[in-house]
Amino acid sequence: MIDTPASGETMEEIAARHGRSYNTVRNKWSRRPDWPAPKGKRGQHNVYDPKEVDDWVRDHLSRSTPGLQPNRLYTGAEIAKAAGISPATIRADRNRGRWPEPDDTDGGVNRWYGRTATAALAKRRGYRRSTTA
């Protein structure tokens, strides 16, 4: 992790600190209407308040942590609702080998323990649907 300069950080520094490419920060993140405004310049580069950037990343890109009970069984629909994703996302991840096999299939219903689902969700990329049109 790169230390944050006292005067703010450039998009390159933001990208390095968050483990993303410069192009992702410049072409995707910063073009969203709710992206933080620059706080000044360092040379020819805009600088941004690190706390504002961190808040934005947390609010818009962070993985959600649904708080599932570790030893309770949940259906895919219950997990999806708690995590703020679509049940189709879980099905697609299963088809692509990115979601674990169910812990229980009694009655033909796939269920996962909360600990299994939480671990699987932690491995997913964190982009959530935008709530703005």
Order of alpha helices (4+ residues) and beta strands (2+ residues): alpha-beta-beta-alpha-beta-alpha-alpha-beta-alpha
